[in-house]
């Protein structure tokens, strides 16, 4: 039903942030799993309507999941100061650094994410991720 509503909204030819967000949600629940390339493209469009740091962070994560971790790391670096006190930024940064093989950088980012974590569950999750870094830095 939600996808049918989205199709009708898209058919109007006047996309806006609500339609784009609905399309992103629809791409997450596809029969074959999330369509990360499409999600990344949709975040590119959403940035035109809502150029916020949080949308930018989500865009970077989508790029990483779509197989473009270097581009995602560049996007995160551009937001470092703006999101310095935002725990999800540091958690995402840690994960991307780990994927790229930067164990030292990943540990530092996990430490900051743990410092800013709002719950014991978040701390436990992040500590497990940090503890799972092997010598190459991969999780």
Secondary structure, 3 states (H helix, E strand, C coil): CHHHHHHHHHHCCCCCHHHHHHHHHHHHCCCCCCCHHHHHHHHHHHHHHCCCHHHHHHHHHHHHHCCCHHHHHHHHHHHCCCCCCCHHHHHHHHHHHHHHCCHHHHHHHHHHHHHHCCCHHHHHHHHHHHHCCCCCCCC
